[in-house]
């Protein structure tokens, strides 16, 4: 059985998809942009600020299930420009200080709403 995840502490979906799905012992989180959930606008600044907000949004969805960032097993990071890798990576390291999850990072042609970074995750449920 699957459970649809929805929290007001993360931006609403921009299309016909859920913030996440809990299925058995895994949680699959849709990609989060660096959008402020209150305004649906991007955080001021560049890729570092958008990365921080995207990871904060993921954290809120994860915590709404009773799990935590420590249980993230895999992330995928989508960057509009691979030249932003180091700035993204520095902020990413703030959220995963020890035992970081497996990760893929890819450059994409464009992201919704003109975003600079989008991050999705797979998490072990509590």
N, CA, C and O atoms as a MOPAC input file, in Angstrom:
PM7 MOZYME 1SCF
protein

 N      0.84200 1    -1.18000 1     0.00000 1
 C      0.00000 1     0.00000 1     0.00000 1
 C      0.88400 1     1.23900 1     0.00000 1
 O      1.92300 1     1.25800 1     0.65900 1
 N      0.48600 1     2.25900 1    -0.72300 1
 C      1.26300 1     3.49300 1    -0.76000 1
 C      0.52700 1     4.61200 1    -0.04700 1
 O     -0.70200 1     4.64400 1     0.01600 1
 N      1.32300 1     5.52700 1     0.48600 1
 C      0.78100 1     6.68500 1     1.19800 1
 C      1.28300 1     7.94300 1     0.50200 1
 O      2.48700 1     8.09200 1     0.29500 1
 N      0.39100 1     8.83700 1     0.14400 1
 C      0.74900 1    10.11700 1    -0.47400 1
 C      1.23200 1    11.06100 1     0.61400 1
 O      0.60000 1    11.18700 1     1.66300 1
 N      2.34700 1    11.72000 1     0.36500 1
 C      2.90400 1    12.66400 1     1.33900 1
 C      2.57500 1    14.08900 1     0.92600 1
 O      2.64800 1    14.44800 1    -0.25000 1
 N      2.21500 1    14.88300 1     1.91000 1
 C      1.89700 1    16.28200 1     1.66200 1
 C      2.11400 1    17.07000 1     2.94100 1
 O      1.53900 1    16.74500 1     3.98000 1
 N      2.93800 1    18.10100 1     2.87000 1
 C      3.14100 1    18.98600 1     4.00500 1
 C      3.09600 1    20.42500 1     3.53100 1
 O      3.56600 1    20.74200 1     2.43800 1
 N      2.53400 1    21.29000 1     4.35000 1
 C      2.49000 1    22.72300 1     4.04700 1
 C      3.86600 1    23.36700 1     4.21800 1
 O      4.06700 1    24.51000 1     3.80900 1
 N      4.81600 1    22.64000 1     4.82100 1
 C      6.14700 1    23.18200 1     5.06400 1
 C      7.06600 1    23.06500 1     3.85900 1
 O      8.22900 1    23.46500 1     3.92200 1
 N      6.55200 1    22.52000 1     2.76300 1
 C      7.29200 1    22.44500 1     1.50300 1
 C      6.36800 1    22.95600 1     0.40200 1
 O      5.14700 1    22.91400 1     0.55000 1
 N      6.94200 1    23.44000 1    -0.70500 1
 C      6.09400 1    23.98000 1    -1.77400 1
 C      5.12200 1    22.93800 1    -2.31800 1
 O      5.43000 1    21.74800 1    -2.37300 1
 N      3.95800 1    23.40400 1    -2.71500 1
 C      2.98800 1    22.53000 1    -3.36600 1
 C      3.56400 1    22.07900 1    -4.71000 1
 O      4.37500 1    22.78100 1    -5.31300 1
 N      3.14500 1    20.92000 1    -5.16300 1
 C      3.59000 1    20.40100 1    -6.45600 1
 C      3.19700 1    21.37400 1    -7.56900 1
 O      2.12900 1    21.98400 1    -7.52700 1
 N      4.06700 1    21.50600 1    -8.55300 1
 C      3.80500 1    22.40100 1    -9.68300 1
 C      3.01300 1    21.71700 1   -10.79000 1
 O      2.71500 1    22.32900 1   -11.81500 1
 N      2.67700 1    20.45800 1   -10.58300 1
 C      1.94400 1    19.70500 1   -11.59900 1
 C      1.24100 1    18.52700 1   -10.95900 1
 O      1.07300 1    18.47900 1    -9.74100 1
 N      0.83000 1    17.57800 1   -11.78100 1
 C      0.09300 1    16.41700 1   -11.26800 1
 C      1.03000 1    15.34600 1   -10.68900 1
 O      1.18700 1    14.26800 1   -11.26200 1
 N      1.63500 1    15.65700 1    -9.56900 1
 C      2.49200 1    14.71300 1    -8.85800 1
 C      2.45000 1    15.03000 1    -7.37500 1
 O      2.00700 1    16.10600 1    -6.97400 1
 N      2.91100 1    14.09400 1    -6.56500 1
 C      2.91700 1    14.25000 1    -5.10800 1
 C      4.28200 1    14.72600 1    -4.63700 1
 O      5.28700 1    14.51000 1    -5.31400 1
 N      4.32000 1    15.37200 1    -3.47900 1
 C      5.60500 1    15.73700 1    -2.87800 1
 C      6.42800 1    14.48400 1    -2.62500 1
 O      7.65600 1    14.50500 1    -2.70500 1
 N      5.74100 1    13.40100 1    -2.32100 1
 C      6.41900 1    12.13500 1    -2.09600 1
 C      5.42200 1    11.01000 1    -1.92900 1
 O      4.21900 1    11.22500 1    -1.78500 1
 N      5.95900 1     9.80300 1    -1.95400 1
 C      5.16300 1     8.58800 1    -1.76400 1
 C      5.91500 1     7.69300 1    -0.78900 1
 O      7.10800 1     7.44100 1    -0.95400 1
 N      5.20700 1     7.21600 1     0.22500 1
 C      5.76100 1     6.21900 1     1.12900 1
 C      5.20100 1     4.88100 1     0.68000 1
 O      3.98600 1     4.70000 1     0.59600 1
 N      6.09200 1     3.95000 1     0.39400 1
 C      5.69300 1     2.61600 1    -0.05500 1
 C      6.52000 1     1.60000 1     0.71700 1
 O      7.71500 1     1.43600 1     0.47100 1
 N      5.87700 1     0.93200 1     1.64000 1
 C      6.60300 1    -0.03800 1     2.46300 1
 C      7.64900 1     0.65900 1     3.31100 1
 O      7.34600 1     1.60700 1     4.03700 1
 N      8.87300 1     0.18500 1     3.21500 1
 C      9.94500 1     0.74600 1     4.03800 1
 C     10.71900 1     1.85600 1     3.33100 1
 O     11.76200 1     2.28900 1     3.82200 1
 N     10.21900 1     2.32500 1     2.17500 1
 C     10.91100 1     3.38300 1     1.43300 1
 C     10.00700 1     4.58600 1     1.20400 1
 O      8.78900 1     4.46500 1     1.08100 1
 N     10.64200 1     5.74100 1     1.15200 1
 C      9.97400 1     7.00000 1     0.84500 1
 C     10.64800 1     7.55100 1    -0.41100 1
 O     11.86900 1     7.70000 1    -0.45100 1
 N      9.85900 1     7.84900 1    -1.42000 1
 C     10.36100 1     8.40700 1    -2.67300 1
 C      9.91000 1     9.86300 1    -2.74700 1
 O      8.71500 1    10.14800 1    -2.82700 1
 N     10.87600 1    10.78200 1    -2.72100 1
 C     10.54500 1    12.20400 1    -2.72200 1
 C     10.72200 1    12.79800 1    -4.11100 1
 O     11.75500 1    12.61200 1    -4.75400 1
 N      9.70700 1    13.51200 1    -4.56100 1
 C      9.81000 1    14.22900 1    -5.82300 1
 C     10.87900 1    15.30800 1    -5.70000 1
 O     11.21000 1    15.75400 1    -4.60100 1
 N     11.40500 1    15.71200 1    -6.83800 1
 C     12.41800 1    16.75300 1    -6.83600 1
 C     11.89800 1    18.03700 1    -6.21400 1
 O     10.77800 1    18.47100 1    -6.48300 1
 N     12.73300 1    18.63100 1    -5.37900 1
 C     12.39600 1    19.91000 1    -4.75600 1
 C     13.29400 1    20.99100 1    -5.33900 1
 O     14.50800 1    20.82100 1    -5.45600 1
 N     12.67700 1    22.09000 1    -5.69500 1
 C     13.39000 1    23.28100 1    -6.12400 1
 C     13.66300 1    24.14600 1    -4.90400 1
 O     13.18900 1    23.85100 1    -3.80700 1
 N     14.41300 1    25.19600 1    -5.09400 1
 C     14.70100 1    26.12800 1    -4.00200 1
 C     13.60100 1    27.14800 1    -3.80600 1
 O     13.87400 1    28.34100 1    -3.67300 1
 N     12.35600 1    26.69000 1    -3.78700 1
 C     11.20700 1    27.58500 1    -3.63300 1
 C     10.81600 1    27.72400 1    -2.17400 1
 O     10.77400 1    26.74200 1    -1.43300 1
 N     10.53300 1    28.94400 1    -1.77400 1
 C      9.99800 1    29.19900 1    -0.44100 1
 C      8.55400 1    28.71000 1    -0.42700 1
 O      7.76400 1    29.13800 1    -1.26800 1
 N      8.18000 1    27.82400 1     0.50600 1
 C      6.82100 1    27.28900 1     0.50000 1
 C      5.73700 1    28.33200 1     0.77200 1
 O      4.57800 1    28.11600 1     0.41900 1
 N      6.08800 1    29.44000 1     1.38400 1
 C      5.08900 1    30.47600 1     1.68900 1
 C      4.78600 1    31.35000 1     0.47500 1
 O      3.64300 1    31.75700 1     0.26500 1
 N      5.82200 1    31.63800 1    -0.32600 1
 C      5.65400 1    32.55600 1    -1.44600 1
 C      5.66600 1    31.86600 1    -2.80600 1
 O      5.20100 1    32.43100 1    -3.79600 1
 N      6.19400 1    30.64800 1    -2.85600 1
 C      6.39600 1    29.89800 1    -4.09800 1
 C      7.37700 1    30.60700 1    -5.02900 1
 O      7.36000 1    30.39300 1    -6.24100 1
 N      8.23100 1    31.45100 1    -4.45100 1
 C      9.29000 1    32.13200 1    -5.18900 1
 C     10.63600 1    31.53900 1    -4.77200 1
 O     10.76300 1    30.95200 1    -3.69800 1
 N     11.63800 1    31.70500 1    -5.64200 1
 C     12.96900 1    31.21800 1    -5.31300 1
 C     13.60100 1    32.03800 1    -4.20000 1
 O     13.35000 1    33.23600 1    -4.06700 1
 N     14.41800 1    31.37700 1    -3.41100 1
 C     15.20200 1    32.07100 1    -2.39400 1
 C     16.09800 1    33.08100 1    -3.09500 1
 O     16.61900 1    32.81700 1    -4.17900 1
 N     16.27100 1    34.24200 1    -2.46600 1
 C     17.13400 1    35.27100 1    -3.04600 1
 C     18.56200 1    34.76100 1    -3.09700 1
 O     19.00200 1    34.03600 1    -2.20400 1
 N     19.28000 1    35.13700 1    -4.13500 1
 C     20.66500 1    34.71200 1    -4.29000 1
 C     20.80300 1    33.73400 1    -5.43500 1
 O     19.99900 1    33.72300 1    -6.36700 1
 N     21.83300 1    32.91400 1    -5.35200 1
 C     22.13600 1    31.99400 1    -6.44400 1
 C     21.93100 1    30.54800 1    -6.07600 1
 O     21.03500 1    30.19900 1    -5.30800 1
 N     22.78000 1    29.71200 1    -6.64100 1
 C     22.61900 1    28.26700 1    -6.49700 1
 C     22.79100 1    27.80200 1    -5.05200 1
 O     22.13300 1    26.84700 1    -4.64000 1
 N     23.64600 1    28.44100 1    -4.28300 1
 C     23.83300 1    28.03400 1    -2.88400 1
 C     22.54000 1    28.21600 1    -2.10000 1
 O     22.13500 1    27.32300 1    -1.35500 1
 N     21.89600 1    29.35300 1    -2.26000 1
 C     20.64900 1    29.62800 1    -1.54200 1
 C     19.52100 1    28.71300 1    -2.01700 1
 O     18.71100 1    28.24800 1    -1.21400 1
 N     19.47500 1    28.45800 1    -3.31900 1
 C     18.44500 1    27.55600 1    -3.84000 1
 C     18.69100 1    26.12000 1    -3.37000 1
 O     17.74000 1    25.39100 1    -3.08800 1
 N     19.95600 1    25.71300 1    -3.28500 1
 C     20.28700 1    24.37000 1    -2.77600 1
 C     19.85200 1    24.24300 1    -1.32100 1
 O     19.24600 1    23.24300 1    -0.93700 1
 N     20.15700 1    25.24800 1    -0.51900 1
 C     19.77600 1    25.23300 1     0.90200 1
 C     18.26600 1    25.11400 1     1.06100 1
 O     17.78700 1    24.34600 1     1.89500 1
 N     17.51400 1    25.86900 1     0.26500 1
 C     16.05500 1    25.81800 1     0.36300 1
 C     15.52400 1    24.48600 1    -0.15000 1
 O     14.60900 1    23.92200 1     0.44900 1
 N     16.07700 1    23.97100 1    -1.24500 1
 C     15.62200 1    22.67700 1    -1.77500 1
 C     15.83600 1    21.57200 1    -0.74700 1
 O     14.96100 1    20.72800 1    -0.55700 1
 N     16.99000 1    21.56800 1    -0.08300 1
 C     17.26400 1    20.54900 1     0.92900 1
 C     16.40200 1    20.75500 1     2.17300 1
 O     15.99600 1    19.78500 1     2.81300 1
 N     16.12400 1    21.99100 1     2.51300 1
 C     15.21800 1    22.27100 1     3.63400 1
 C     13.81800 1    21.76300 1     3.30500 1
 O     13.14700 1    21.19100 1     4.16400 1
 N     13.37700 1    21.96800 1     2.07100 1
 C     12.07100 1    21.46400 1     1.64700 1
 C     12.03300 1    19.93900 1     1.73300 1
 O     11.06100 1    19.37200 1     2.23200 1
 N     13.08600 1    19.27200 1     1.24800 1
 C     13.15200 1    17.81100 1     1.35200 1
 C     13.08100 1    17.38300 1     2.81200 1
 O     12.36400 1    16.44400 1     3.15900 1
 N     13.82300 1    18.07200 1     3.65400 1
 C     13.85200 1    17.75000 1     5.08800 1
 C     12.45100 1    17.82300 1     5.68700 1
 O     12.06300 1    16.95200 1     6.46500 1
 N     11.69100 1    18.85600 1     5.32900 1
 C     10.33500 1    19.00100 1     5.86600 1
 C      9.42200 1    17.85500 1     5.41400 1
 O      8.62600 1    17.34600 1     6.20400 1
 N      9.53700 1    17.45200 1     4.15300 1
 C      8.70500 1    16.33800 1     3.68400 1
 C      9.11900 1    15.05600 1     4.40300 1
 O      8.26100 1    14.28900 1     4.84000 1
 N     10.41200 1    14.81900 1     4.52700 1
 C     10.91200 1    13.62200 1     5.21600 1
 C     10.41400 1    13.60200 1     6.65900 1
 O      9.90100 1    12.58500 1     7.12700 1
 N     10.56100 1    14.71200 1     7.35900 1
 C     10.16900 1    14.77100 1     8.76400 1
 C      8.65900 1    14.62200 1     8.95100 1
 O      8.20600 1    14.19500 1    10.01300 1
 N      7.88100 1    14.96900 1     7.92800 1
 C      6.42800 1    14.79500 1     8.02900 1
 C      6.04100 1    13.31900 1     8.09000 1
 O      4.91500 1    12.99100 1     8.46300 1
 N      6.96400 1    12.43000 1     7.72800 1
 C      6.71000 1    10.98700 1     7.75900 1
 C      7.21100 1    10.34100 1     9.04600 1
 O      6.96000 1     9.16200 1     9.29200 1
 N      7.92300 1    11.12000 1     9.87000 1
 C      8.53700 1    10.56600 1    11.07100 1
 C      9.95200 1    10.07500 1    10.83500 1
 O     10.58900 1     9.56700 1    11.75800 1
 N     10.45800 1    10.21600 1     9.61200 1
 C     11.83700 1     9.81800 1     9.31500 1
 C     12.73300 1    11.05100 1     9.43600 1
 O     12.29300 1    12.10000 1     9.90600 1
 N     13.98200 1    10.92000 1     9.01300 1
 C     14.92000 1    12.03700 1     9.15300 1
 C     15.93600 1    12.02600 1     8.01600 1
 O     16.03900 1    11.05800 1     7.26300 1
 N     16.67500 1    13.10900 1     7.91100 1
 C     17.70400 1    13.23300 1     6.88100 1
 C     18.77200 1    12.14700 1     7.01700 1
 O     19.41100 1    11.78100 1     6.03100 1
 N     18.96700 1    11.63600 1     8.21600 1
 C     19.95300 1    10.57800 1     8.43200 1
 C     19.56900 1     9.29200 1     7.70800 1
 O     20.41600 1     8.42400 1     7.49600 1
 N     18.30300 1     9.16200 1     7.32800 1
 C     17.82200 1     7.96100 1     6.65000 1
 C     17.76900 1     8.09900 1     5.12900 1
 O     17.26900 1     7.20500 1     4.44700 1
 N     18.28000 1     9.21200 1     4.58900 1
 C     18.33800 1     9.36900 1     3.13400 1
 C     19.38900 1     8.39800 1     2.59800 1
 O     20.53700 1     8.40300 1     3.04200 1
 N     18.98300 1     7.57000 1     1.64100 1
 C     19.92000 1     6.58300 1     1.08800 1
 C     20.42300 1     6.95600 1    -0.29900 1
 O     21.48900 1     6.49700 1    -0.71200 1
 N     19.66400 1     7.79200 1    -1.03500 1
 C     20.06900 1     8.17100 1    -2.38700 1
 C     19.46400 1     9.50700 1    -2.75000 1
 O     18.29100 1     9.75800 1    -2.47100 1
 N     20.25000 1    10.36400 1    -3.36700 1
 C     19.72900 1    11.61300 1    -3.91400 1
 C     20.15400 1    11.73400 1    -5.36900 1
 O     21.14100 1    11.13700 1    -5.80000 1
 N     19.40300 1    12.50300 1    -6.09900 1
 C     19.79800 1    12.91800 1    -7.43700 1
 C     19.69700 1    14.42900 1    -7.46900 1
 O     18.66400 1    15.00200 1    -7.12200 1
 N     20.77400 1    15.06900 1    -7.88800 1
 C     20.83900 1    16.52400 1    -7.97600 1
 C     20.85500 1    16.89800 1    -9.45100 1
 O     21.67200 1    16.39300 1   -10.22200 1
 N     19.95700 1    17.77300 1    -9.83100 1
 C     19.87800 1    18.28100 1   -11.19800 1
 C     20.34500 1    19.73800 1   -11.16700 1
 O     19.74200 1    20.57400 1   -10.49500 1
 N     21.40800 1    20.03200 1   -11.88800 1
 C     21.95100 1    21.39200 1   -11.94800 1
 C     21.73800 1    21.97700 1   -13.33600 1
 O     21.92900 1    21.29600 1   -14.34400 1
 N     21.34600 1    23.22500 1   -13.37900 1
 C     21.23000 1    23.90600 1   -14.67500 1
 C     22.61900 1    24.13400 1   -15.26700 1
 O     22.78100 1    24.14000 1   -16.48800 1
 N     23.61300 1    24.31900 1   -14.41200 1
 C     24.97800 1    24.59700 1   -14.87600 1
 C     25.95800 1    23.83600 1   -13.99400 1
 O     26.03100 1    24.08900 1   -12.79100 1
 N     26.70800 1    22.91200 1   -14.57200 1
 C     27.66100 1    22.10500 1   -13.80300 1
 C     28.76800 1    22.97500 1   -13.19000 1
 O     29.47100 1    22.52500 1   -12.28500 1
 N     28.92800 1    24.20000 1   -13.66800 1
 C     29.88800 1    25.11700 1   -13.03600 1
 C     29.45000 1    25.48600 1   -11.61600 1
 O     30.25300 1    26.00200 1   -10.83800 1
 N     28.19500 1    25.22800 1   -11.27500 1
 C     27.67800 1    25.48700 1    -9.93200 1
 C     27.89200 1    24.30600 1    -8.98900 1
 O     27.43100 1    24.33500 1    -7.84800 1
 N     28.58700 1    23.26700 1    -9.45700 1
 C     28.75600 1    22.04500 1    -8.66500 1
 C     29.37200 1    22.32400 1    -7.29700 1
 O     28.86200 1    21.83700 1    -6.28800 1
 N     30.44000 1    23.08400 1    -7.24100 1
 C     31.12500 1    23.30900 1    -5.96100 1
 C     30.24600 1    24.07800 1    -4.97400 1
 O     30.19400 1    23.73300 1    -3.79400 1
 N     29.56000 1    25.11000 1    -5.44500 1
 C     28.67800 1    25.87800 1    -4.55300 1
 C     27.55900 1    24.99300 1    -4.02600 1
 O     27.23100 1    25.05100 1    -2.84100 1
 N     26.96600 1    24.16900 1    -4.89600 1
 C     25.92000 1    23.23700 1    -4.46300 1
 C     26.49500 1    22.24400 1    -3.47600 1
 O     25.88900 1    21.97000 1    -2.44000 1
 N     27.66000 1    21.70500 1    -3.78900 1
 C     28.28200 1    20.66500 1    -2.97600 1
 C     28.60600 1    21.16200 1    -1.56800 1
 O     28.46100 1    20.41700 1    -0.60000 1
 N     29.03700 1    22.39500 1    -1.45100 1
 C     29.35000 1    22.96500 1    -0.14000 1
 C     28.10000 1    22.99500 1     0.74300 1
 O     28.14900 1    22.57600 1     1.90000 1
 N     26.99500 1    23.48100 1     0.21000 1
 C     25.74600 1    23.53200 1     0.97900 1
 C     25.24000 1    22.11800 1     1.24900 1
 O     24.78800 1    21.82500 1     2.35600 1
 N     25.31000 1    21.24900 1     0.26300 1
 C     24.86000 1    19.85900 1     0.41000 1
 C     25.57500 1    19.21000 1     1.59900 1
 O     24.95900 1    18.48000 1     2.37600 1
 N     26.86000 1    19.47700 1     1.73500 1
 C     27.65000 1    18.92200 1     2.83900 1
 C     27.17000 1    19.39100 1     4.20900 1
 O     27.38300 1    18.69500 1     5.20200 1
 N     26.53000 1    20.54900 1     4.28600 1
 C     25.97100 1    21.04000 1     5.55600 1
 C     24.81500 1    20.15600 1     6.03200 1
 O     24.56800 1    20.04700 1     7.23300 1
 N     24.12000 1    19.53500 1     5.10200 1
 C     22.95300 1    18.70800 1     5.43000 1
 C     23.32900 1    17.24000 1     5.64700 1
 O     22.60900 1    16.50000 1     6.31800 1
 N     24.45500 1    16.82900 1     5.07900 1
 C     24.90300 1    15.43700 1     5.19600 1
 C     26.35500 1    15.43000 1     5.66900 1
 O     27.27700 1    15.19800 1     4.88600 1
 N     26.53900 1    15.68700 1     6.96500 1
 C     27.88300 1    15.83400 1     7.53300 1
 C     28.61200 1    14.49800 1     7.67900 1
 O     29.82800 1    14.43600 1     7.49800 1
 N     27.87900 1    13.42800 1     8.00500 1
 C     28.51300 1    12.11600 1     8.13600 1
 C     27.64100 1    11.07500 1     7.45100 1
 O     26.42200 1    11.22500 1     7.36700 1
 N     28.25700 1    10.05700 1     6.98100 1
 C     27.56700 1     8.98300 1     6.26700 1
 C     26.60700 1     9.52500 1     5.21300 1
 O     25.41200 1     9.23500 1     5.26300 1
 N     27.11500 1    10.31400 1     4.25300 1
 C     26.23500 1    10.88400 1     3.23200 1
 C     25.63000 1     9.78100 1     2.35200 1
 O     26.20100 1     8.70100 1     2.20200 1
 N     24.46900 1    10.08100 1     1.77900 1
 C     23.82200 1     9.09300 1     0.90700 1
 C     24.55700 1     8.94600 1    -0.42700 1
 O     25.40300 1     9.77000 1    -0.77600 1
 N     24.22400 1     7.89900 1    -1.15500 1
 C     24.68500 1     7.78300 1    -2.53900 1
 C     24.06900 1     8.95200 1    -3.31500 1
 O     22.99500 1     9.44100 1    -2.96500 1
 N     24.75900 1     9.39200 1    -4.36900 1
 C     24.25600 1    10.56300 1    -5.08500 1
 C     24.69000 1    10.53600 1    -6.53700 1
 O     25.78100 1    10.07400 1    -6.87100 1
 N     23.82100 1    11.03800 1    -7.38600 1
 C     24.14800 1    11.34500 1    -8.77500 1
 C     23.91400 1    12.83000 1    -8.96000 1
 O     22.97900 1    13.39000 1    -8.38700 1
 N     24.75700 1    13.47300 1    -9.75700 1
 C     24.56900 1    14.88400 1   -10.08900 1
 C     24.67200 1    15.01800 1   -11.59700 1
 O     25.65800 1    14.59000 1   -12.19800 1
 N     23.66200 1    15.60600 1   -12.20500 1
 C     23.64300 1    15.76000 1   -13.65000 1
 C     23.27400 1    17.18800 1   -14.02300 1
 O     22.53900 1    17.87000 1   -13.30800 1
 N     23.80300 1    17.62100 1   -15.16200 1
 C     23.42500 1    18.92200 1   -15.69800 1
 C     22.23300 1    18.71500 1   -16.62400 1
 O     22.18200 1    17.75600 1   -17.39400 1
 N     21.27600 1    19.63600 1   -16.53200 1
 C     20.08000 1    19.57100 1   -17.37100 1
 C     19.93300 1    20.87300 1   -18.15400 1
 O     20.50200 1    21.89900 1   -17.78300 1
 N     19.17600 1    20.82000 1   -19.22200 1
 C     18.98600 1    22.00400 1   -20.06700 1
 C     18.19400 1    23.09100 1   -19.35700 1
 O     18.47400 1    24.27800 1   -19.52800 1
 N     17.20500 1    22.69200 1   -18.56200 1
 C     16.37000 1    23.66600 1   -17.86800 1
 C     15.64000 1    22.97500 1   -16.72900 1
 O     15.46200 1    21.75700 1   -16.73200 1
 N     15.22100 1    23.77300 1   -15.75400 1
 C     14.44000 1    23.28700 1   -14.61900 1
 C     13.15400 1    24.11300 1   -14.52200 1
 O     13.10600 1    25.23500 1   -15.02500 1
 N     12.11700 1    23.57300 1   -13.88500 1
 C     10.86600 1    24.32500 1   -13.75800 1
 C     11.07700 1    25.70900 1   -13.13800 1
 O     11.90600 1    25.89300 1   -12.24700 1
 N     10.31700 1    26.65300 1   -13.62700 1
 C     10.32700 1    28.04100 1   -13.14200 1
 C     11.69700 1    28.70900 1   -13.27300 1
 O     11.93200 1    29.74600 1   -12.65400 1
 N     12.60100 1    28.13400 1   -14.06500 1
 C     13.92300 1    28.71400 1   -14.25200 1
 C     14.87000 1    28.44800 1   -13.09600 1
 O     15.83900 1    29.18300 1   -12.90800 1
 N     14.60200 1    27.40400 1   -12.31800 1
 C     15.44700 1    27.07100 1   -11.16900 1
 C     16.87400 1    26.72700 1   -11.56300 1
 O     17.15400 1    26.39300 1   -12.71400 1
 N     17.76900 1    26.81300 1   -10.58800 1
 C     19.17600 1    26.49000 1   -10.80200 1
 C     19.52200 1    25.09200 1   -10.32500 1
 O     20.50100 1    24.50300 1   -10.78400 1
 N     18.71400 1    24.54500 1    -9.39200 1
 C     18.98700 1    23.22300 1    -8.83000 1
 C     17.66100 1    22.57900 1    -8.41700 1
 O     16.73400 1    23.25700 1    -7.97600 1
 N     17.59700 1    21.26200 1    -8.57100 1
 C     16.46900 1    20.46700 1    -8.09900 1
 C     17.05600 1    19.19300 1    -7.49300 1
 O     17.99700 1    18.61800 1    -8.04000 1
 N     16.50000 1    18.75500 1    -6.36500 1
 C     17.03900 1    17.58400 1    -5.67000 1
 C     15.89600 1    16.64200 1    -5.31000 1
 O     14.89400 1    17.05900 1    -4.72900 1
 N     16.05900 1    15.35800 1    -5.66500 1
 C     15.10000 1    14.32900 1    -5.28300 1
 C     15.81300 1    13.33200 1    -4.37800 1
 O     17.04200 1    13.29600 1    -4.33600 1
 N     15.04300 1    12.52200 1    -3.65400 1
 C     15.66300 1    11.60500 1    -2.68500 1
 C     14.84800 1    10.33100 1    -2.49900 1
 O     13.63900 1    10.29500 1    -2.72900 1
 N     15.55200 1     9.29700 1    -2.07800 1
 C     14.95100 1     8.05400 1    -1.62000 1
 C     15.39400 1     7.89600 1    -0.15400 1
 O     16.57300 1     8.03800 1     0.17100 1
 N     14.43000 1     7.60100 1     0.71100 1
 C     14.67000 1     7.60800 1     2.14800 1
 C     14.14800 1     6.30600 1     2.75000 1
 O     13.12600 1     5.77500 1     2.31700 1
 N     14.85800 1     5.80500 1     3.74600 1
 C     14.37400 1     4.65800 1     4.53000 1
 C     13.33500 1     5.17200 1     5.51600 1
 O     13.59600 1     6.10500 1     6.27500 1
 N     12.16200 1     4.56300 1     5.50200 1
 C     11.09800 1     4.97900 1     6.41000 1
 C     11.40300 1     4.49300 1     7.82800 1
 O     12.09100 1     3.48900 1     8.01600 1
 N     10.88800 1     5.21000 1     8.80900 1
 C     11.03300 1     4.82000 1    10.22100 1
 C      9.92100 1     3.88000 1    10.59100 1
 O      9.85000 1     3.42700 1    11.73400 1

